Amino acid sequence: MKKSTKIILWIIGILALIILPDANLYYQRYKVKGDKLPEIYKNYNTLDSLKDDTYEVLFIEGGLYDPAIQLNDSTILLIYSSSQESEDGTREEENSWYKINLKGQITDSLHYAYNDRKADHNYQTFNNYVVDVRGNTYNNWIINKDSTSKPIRNLNEDKIFSDGEAKQILSKYEYLYNENIPADRSGNERKQKILIFKNGIFNYFYADKYFIELEPYKEDESQLQYEPSTYDIDKNPTHIHRKYVKKDEWVGHTFWDSRTLSLGSGNGSGRIGWYGTSYFDVKMPKGIVHFKTPVEIEYPEEGVRDRFNYHIYKPKNGDYLLLSDIQNNRHFIIRPKVV
């Protein structure tokens, strides 16, 4: 065998040793480039940039910690809070309530913002009242737009009730909330603060530290639950249908470790599959709205994993849809455009 032939064979062998372990990587990259998006899906946008002749999207950022409440036949209440750390290590807290009509338009709102080192608040919503369980105040804004803070009075300023006495009080009131009050430097021992309600009036009292906590407050029938989230959208489609999934990028590491030029799973975290995009249709009262979101696609099963899962809320008799990405504190209201 000629020397030149041997050199060529050696070169071919070396190239094969380098390329063949990553053959699937090169093949998948080539295949993705040839996968063209059907024309029908090219006009789909993300929710925050949705384009439609009939509908628009209202974006609300913040932790929506309560389900929506149906106040009456024409108003929905959305409640959320947000918390952001300041440079000095304190936190800027904000609590907001929005009244939304059945067209998805905000008709009124209430906001409380404070720094957690400068003020001590804990805002809750009970029986359609906004209650500050730390500040001992409440207001009737939900009912009649009056945001004036009214005091919540202690049943007995000078007494800490025993377990039996606390249960006797609770037999005559509606229990809403209880909170552990730790011991302080003044010598006051740990105790329980209990919030109660009766005939439109809030009160609280202190119980012994060994008082047994009760079941948490449950909103009445006006509180509406979210429908199944998009986590199981393919098994249980409701208002939203996944129409198409496009593979955009192959995610897979090379066989070679480029740092040491040695064998092994180099340049990667072990994830193998594709980054892609899901294209959804949303059924609204006056037509279909389209949007897209990024997804991850498993290899080789090609199972789809959505990066964002939305809890879906459809108000009774409403013309809008609320999609809540609770994990990332993002909420989108798909509503009719105002003509």
SETORDREN-392160 format. One record per residue (C-alpha): z negated, y negated, x negated; residue in one letter; residue number from 1; chain. Coordinates in steps of 0.02 Angstrom, whole numbers. Each point is the difference from the previous one (the first is absolute). Layout:
REM SETORDREN-392160
[atom [Z, Y, X], A, NUM, A]
...
END
This chain:
REM SETORDREN-392160
[atom [0, 0, 0], M, 1, A]
[atom [49, -168, -67], K, 2, A]
[atom [-135, -122, -53], K, 3, A]
[atom [66, -132, 121], S, 4, A]
[atom [-10, 125, 143], T, 5, A]
[atom [-180, 41, -44], K, 6, A]
[atom [-43, -185, -1], I, 7, A]
[atom [80, -23, 171], I, 8, A]
[atom [-94, 149, 69], L, 9, A]
[atom [-163, -66, -71], W, 10, A]
[atom [32, -169, 80], I, 11, A]
[atom [42, 82, 167], I, 12, A]
[atom [-158, 105, -12], G, 13, A]
[atom [-110, -150, -39], I, 14, A]
[atom [78, -100, 143], L, 15, A]
[atom [-26, 147, 117], A, 16, A]
[atom [-182, 13, -55], L, 17, A]
[atom [-23, -184, 39], I, 18, A]
[atom [99, -10, 162], I, 19, A]
[atom [-26, 166, 88], L, 20, A]
[atom [-189, -16, 29], P, 21, A]
[atom [38, -165, 91], D, 22, A]
[atom [156, 62, 89], A, 23, A]
[atom [-80, -16, 172], N, 24, A]
[atom [-57, -177, -40], L, 25, A]
[atom [177, -54, -44], Y, 26, A]
[atom [71, 93, 149], Y, 27, A]
[atom [-120, -79, 124], Q, 28, A]
[atom [31, -175, -70], R, 29, A]
[atom [187, 26, 15], Y, 30, A]
[atom [-17, 70, 176], K, 31, A]
[atom [-105, -147, 60], V, 32, A]
[atom [130, -123, -63], K, 33, A]
[atom [131, 87, 105], G, 34, A]
[atom [-106, 0, 158], D, 35, A]
[atom [68, -147, 100], K, 36, A]
[atom [-97, -79, 143], L, 37, A]
[atom [90, 15, 167], P, 38, A]
[atom [67, -167, 59], E, 39, A]
[atom [-106, 3, 159], I, 40, A]
[atom [-162, -16, -100], Y, 41, A]
[atom [52, -141, -116], K, 42, A]
[atom [-63, -134, 120], N, 43, A]
[atom [-177, 72, 7], Y, 44, A]
[atom [-134, -113, -78], N, 45, A]
[atom [-184, 19, -38], T, 46, A]
[atom [-122, -52, 136], L, 47, A]
[atom [-44, -164, -87], D, 48, A]
[atom [184, -51, -1], S, 49, A]
[atom [59, 80, 161], L, 50, A]
[atom [159, -73, 74], K, 51, A]
[atom [38, 21, 185], D, 52, A]
[atom [79, -104, 137], D, 53, A]
[atom [-136, 37, 127], T, 54, A]
[atom [-159, 36, -98], Y, 55, A]
[atom [-99, -73, -144], E, 56, A]
[atom [-151, 53, -103], V, 57, A]
[atom [-167, -89, -16], L, 58, A]
[atom [-93, 50, -158], F, 59, A]
[atom [-191, 1, -1], I, 60, A]
[atom [-92, 36, -162], E, 61, A]
[atom [-178, 62, 1], G, 62, A]
[atom [-109, 150, 40], G, 63, A]
[atom [21, 35, 184], L, 64, A]
[atom [-163, 93, 26], Y, 65, A]
[atom [-4, 12, 191], D, 66, A]
[atom [132, 68, 118], P, 67, A]
[atom [80, -126, 114], A, 68, A]
[atom [-90, -44, 160], I, 69, A]
[atom [87, -26, 166], Q, 70, A]
[atom [-89, -152, 71], L, 71, A]
[atom [99, -9, 161], N, 72, A]
[atom [175, 34, 65], D, 73, A]
[atom [78, -129, -115], S, 74, A]
[atom [-107, -17, -156], T, 75, A]
[atom [-36, 112, -150], I, 76, A]
[atom [-134, -35, -130], L, 77, A]
[atom [29, 44, -183], L, 78, A]
[atom [-147, -8, -121], I, 79, A]
[atom [6, 5, -189], Y, 80, A]
[atom [-97, -50, -154], S, 81, A]
[atom [45, -34, -181], S, 82, A]
[atom [-100, -10, -160], S, 83, A]
[atom [55, -75, -165], Q, 84, A]
[atom [-97, -10, -164], E, 85, A]
[atom [-20, -173, -78], S, 86, A]
[atom [-2, -43, -185], E, 87, A]
[atom [-190, -15, 2], D, 88, A]
[atom [-20, 177, 68], G, 89, A]
[atom [-39, -53, 177], T, 90, A]
[atom [108, 49, 147], R, 91, A]
[atom [91, -110, 124], E, 92, A]
[atom [-12, 84, 170], E, 93, A]
[atom [105, -37, 152], E, 94, A]
[atom [-12, 69, 176], N, 95, A]
[atom [136, -36, 128], S, 96, A]
[atom [36, 37, 181], W, 97, A]
[atom [170, -24, 81], Y, 98, A]
[atom [45, -4, 183], K, 99, A]
[atom [177, 62, 25], I, 100, A]
[atom [100, -3, 160], N, 101, A]
[atom [113, 142, 55], L, 102, A]
[atom [148, -80, -89], K, 103, A]
[atom [-91, 15, -166], G, 104, A]
[atom [-33, -187, -16], Q, 105, A]
[atom [-168, -63, -63], I, 106, A]
[atom [-78, -110, 133], T, 107, A]
[atom [-170, -34, -79], D, 108, A]
[atom [-101, 46, -155], S, 109, A]
[atom [-175, -9, -71], L, 110, A]
[atom [-43, -1, -186], H, 111, A]
[atom [-160, 8, -100], Y, 112, A]
[atom [11, -19, -190], A, 113, A]
[atom [-147, -2, -120], Y, 114, A]
[atom [-57, 44, -176], N, 115, A]
[atom [-115, 151, -6], D, 116, A]
[atom [-121, -86, -122], R, 117, A]
[atom [-14, -159, 102], K, 118, A]
[atom [-16, 75, 174], A, 119, A]
[atom [-53, 167, 73], D, 120, A]
[atom [105, 55, 148], H, 121, A]
[atom [58, 161, 79], N, 122, A]
[atom [121, -28, 143], Y, 123, A]
[atom [22, 137, 130], Q, 124, A]
[atom [85, 9, 169], T, 125, A]
[atom [-106, 71, 142], F, 126, A]
[atom [38, -3, 187], N, 127, A]
[atom [134, -135, -28], N, 128, A]
[atom [-122, -113, -92], Y, 129, A]
[atom [11, -53, -182], V, 130, A]
[atom [-171, 35, -77], V, 131, A]
[atom [-70, -48, -169], D, 132, A]
[atom [-131, 137, -21], V, 133, A]
[atom [-68, -79, -160], R, 134, A]
[atom [2, -180, 60], G, 135, A]
[atom [-72, 48, 171], N, 136, A]
[atom [132, -93, 102], T, 137, A]
[atom [140, 43, 121], Y, 138, A]
[atom [138, -92, 94], N, 139, A]
[atom [107, 20, 157], N, 140, A]
[atom [167, -42, -81], W, 141, A]
[atom [82, 163, 51], I, 142, A]
[atom [-47, -28, 182], I, 143, A]
[atom [22, -188, 24], N, 144, A]
[atom [58, -78, -167], K, 145, A]
[atom [-173, -73, -31], D, 146, A]
[atom [-38, 26, -186], S, 147, A]
[atom [-173, -83, 8], T, 148, A]
[atom [-129, 107, -91], S, 149, A]
[atom [-145, 50, 112], K, 150, A]
[atom [-163, 69, -71], P, 151, A]
[atom [-53, 181, 11], I, 152, A]
[atom [-188, 5, 22], R, 153, A]
[atom [-127, 123, -67], N, 154, A]
[atom [-98, 92, 136], L, 155, A]
[atom [-160, -23, -100], N, 156, A]
[atom [-3, -102, -160], E, 157, A]
[atom [-165, 71, -59], D, 158, A]
[atom [20, 186, 32], K, 159, A]
[atom [85, 150, -77], I, 160, A]
[atom [15, 131, 138], F, 161, A]
[atom [-40, 182, -29], S, 162, A]
[atom [128, 137, 25], D, 163, A]
[atom [-66, 38, 174], G, 164, A]
[atom [-7, -183, 51], E, 165, A]
[atom [178, -28, -64], A, 166, A]
[atom [65, 145, 104], K, 167, A]
[atom [-89, -68, 153], Q, 168, A]
[atom [86, -169, -24], I, 169, A]
[atom [168, 83, -23], L, 170, A]
[atom [-20, 92, 165], S, 171, A]
[atom [13, -170, 87], K, 172, A]
[atom [140, -77, -106], Y, 173, A]
[atom [170, 43, -68], E, 174, A]
[atom [-14, 42, -184], Y, 175, A]
[atom [134, -82, -107], L, 176, A]
[atom [-44, 2, -184], Y, 177, A]
[atom [-138, 31, -124], N, 178, A]
[atom [-19, -49, -181], E, 179, A]
[atom [-122, 46, -138], N, 180, A]
[atom [-98, -151, -65], I, 181, A]
[atom [-64, 40, -176], P, 182, A]
[atom [-172, -45, -64], A, 183, A]
[atom [-13, -171, -83], D, 184, A]
[atom [-105, -80, -137], R, 185, A]
[atom [-116, -80, 127], S, 186, A]
[atom [-74, 170, 39], G, 187, A]
[atom [96, 32, 161], N, 188, A]
[atom [40, 184, 19], E, 189, A]
[atom [166, 75, 46], R, 190, A]
[atom [41, -6, 186], K, 191, A]
[atom [141, 22, 124], Q, 192, A]
[atom [85, -144, 92], K, 193, A]
[atom [69, 55, 169], I, 194, A]
[atom [124, -99, 105], L, 195, A]
[atom [-6, 25, 189], I, 196, A]
[atom [92, -69, 152], F, 197, A]
[atom [-37, -21, 186], K, 198, A]
[atom [75, -107, 139], N, 199, A]
[atom [105, -105, -119], G, 200, A]
[atom [-148, -37, -116], I, 201, A]
[atom [-22, 60, -180], F, 202, A]
[atom [-169, 32, -80], N, 203, A]
[atom [-64, 89, -153], Y, 204, A]
[atom [-164, 73, -59], F, 205, A]
[atom [-72, 82, -154], Y, 206, A]
[atom [-50, 183, -3], A, 207, A]
[atom [-98, 105, -123], D, 208, A]
[atom [93, 53, -157], K, 209, A]
[atom [-3, 180, 60], Y, 210, A]
[atom [91, -41, 161], F, 211, A]
[atom [141, 126, 26], I, 212, A]
[atom [173, -78, 2], E, 213, A]
[atom [95, 21, 163], L, 214, A]
[atom [181, 36, 33], E, 215, A]
[atom [110, -150, -48], P, 216, A]
[atom [60, -118, 135], Y, 217, A]
[atom [158, 53, 88], K, 218, A]
[atom [115, -129, 78], E, 219, A]
[atom [29, 16, 186], D, 220, A]
[atom [161, 63, 79], E, 221, A]
[atom [89, -165, -37], S, 222, A]
[atom [11, 52, -183], Q, 223, A]
[atom [169, 80, -29], L, 224, A]
[atom [34, 129, -132], Q, 225, A]
[atom [149, 12, -115], Y, 226, A]
[atom [132, 130, 33], E, 227, A]
[atom [32, 135, -133], P, 228, A]
[atom [46, -77, -166], S, 229, A]
[atom [167, 21, -87], T, 230, A]
[atom [-82, 130, -112], Y, 231, A]
[atom [66, 133, 120], D, 232, A]
[atom [149, -98, 59], I, 233, A]
[atom [123, 143, -28], D, 234, A]
[atom [-105, 124, 98], K, 235, A]
[atom [-57, -119, 135], N, 236, A]
[atom [120, -148, 20], P, 237, A]
[atom [-55, -133, 125], T, 238, A]
[atom [73, -175, -2], H, 239, A]
[atom [61, 23, -179], I, 240, A]
[atom [130, 125, -61], H, 241, A]
[atom [49, 38, -179], R, 242, A]
[atom [190, -1, 2], K, 243, A]
[atom [47, 27, -181], Y, 244, A]
[atom [-73, 24, -175], V, 245, A]
[atom [94, -59, -154], K, 246, A]
[atom [-39, 59, -178], K, 247, A]
[atom [6, -153, -113], D, 248, A]
[atom [-71, 55, -167], E, 249, A]
[atom [-43, 165, -85], W, 250, A]
[atom [-181, 6, -59], V, 251, A]
[atom [-19, 130, -135], G, 252, A]
[atom [-55, 2, -181], H, 253, A]
[atom [103, 58, -147], T, 254, A]
[atom [-40, 166, -81], F, 255, A]
[atom [-21, -87, -167], W, 256, A]
[atom [-147, -104, -54], D, 257, A]
[atom [85, -153, -76], S, 258, A]
[atom [-159, -52, -92], R, 259, A]
[atom [-11, 158, -106], T, 260, A]
[atom [175, 72, 22], L, 261, A]
[atom [-84, 161, 52], S, 262, A]
[atom [23, 117, 147], L, 263, A]
[atom [-95, -32, 159], G, 264, A]
[atom [-4, -110, 154], S, 265, A]
[atom [28, -168, -79], G, 266, A]
[atom [22, -172, 78], N, 267, A]
[atom [-76, 42, 167], G, 268, A]
[atom [-155, 30, 104], S, 269, A]
[atom [55, 167, 67], G, 270, A]
[atom [74, -66, 164], R, 271, A]
[atom [171, 73, 40], I, 272, A]
[atom [107, -53, 147], G, 273, A]
[atom [84, -158, 61], W, 274, A]
[atom [-42, -176, 49], Y, 275, A]
[atom [94, -40, 158], G, 276, A]
[atom [10, -100, 160], T, 277, A]
[atom [-33, 49, 180], S, 278, A]
[atom [98, -83, 140], Y, 279, A]
[atom [-88, -16, 168], F, 280, A]
[atom [49, -47, 176], D, 281, A]
[atom [-132, -80, 112], V, 282, A]
[atom [24, 14, 187], K, 283, A]
[atom [-41, -168, 82], M, 284, A]
[atom [18, -51, 183], P, 285, A]
[atom [162, -95, -31], K, 286, A]
[atom [82, 101, -137], G, 287, A]
[atom [-21, 89, -165], I, 288, A]
[atom [-74, -86, -153], V, 289, A]
[atom [36, 66, -175], H, 290, A]
[atom [-104, -2, -158], F, 291, A]
[atom [-16, 93, -163], K, 292, A]
[atom [-145, 47, -115], T, 293, A]
[atom [-13, 82, -173], P, 294, A]
[atom [-43, 185, -7], V, 295, A]
[atom [-27, 138, -126], E, 296, A]
[atom [97, 163, 17], I, 297, A]
[atom [-69, 162, -69], E, 298, A]
[atom [96, 122, -110], Y, 299, A]
[atom [65, 128, 38], P, 300, A]
[atom [-63, 7, 180], E, 301, A]
[atom [63, -178, 34], E, 302, A]
[atom [-150, -40, 109], G, 303, A]
[atom [-18, -185, 39], V, 304, A]
[atom [-160, -95, -42], R, 305, A]
[atom [-9, -176, 69], D, 306, A]
[atom [-81, -129, -113], R, 307, A]
[atom [-57, -97, 154], F, 308, A]
[atom [-63, 80, 160], N, 309, A]
[atom [-13, -109, 154], Y, 310, A]
[atom [-121, 18, 144], H, 311, A]
[atom [98, -41, 157], I, 312, A]
[atom [-71, -101, 144], Y, 313, A]
[atom [96, -34, 161], K, 314, A]
[atom [-93, -115, 122], P, 315, A]
[atom [2, 39, 185], K, 316, A]
[atom [147, -89, 81], N, 317, A]
[atom [34, -89, -165], G, 318, A]
[atom [169, -41, -75], D, 319, A]
[atom [-57, 14, -180], Y, 320, A]
[atom [-54, 135, -121], L, 321, A]
[atom [-136, -10, -133], L, 322, A]
[atom [23, 99, -161], L, 323, A]
[atom [-155, 2, -111], S, 324, A]
[atom [5, 56, -180], D, 325, A]
[atom [-189, 11, -5], I, 326, A]
[atom [-10, 68, -177], Q, 327, A]
[atom [86, -155, -70], N, 328, A]
[atom [-71, -124, 128], N, 329, A]
[atom [170, -47, 68], R, 330, A]
[atom [45, -16, 184], H, 331, A]
[atom [167, -35, 83], F, 332, A]
[atom [30, -54, 179], I, 333, A]
[atom [178, 33, 58], I, 334, A]
[atom [23, -122, 144], R, 335, A]
[atom [138, -84, 101], P, 336, A]
[atom [69, -160, -73], K, 337, A]
[atom [-46, -157, 95], V, 338, A]
[atom [157, -68, 83], V, 339, A]
END
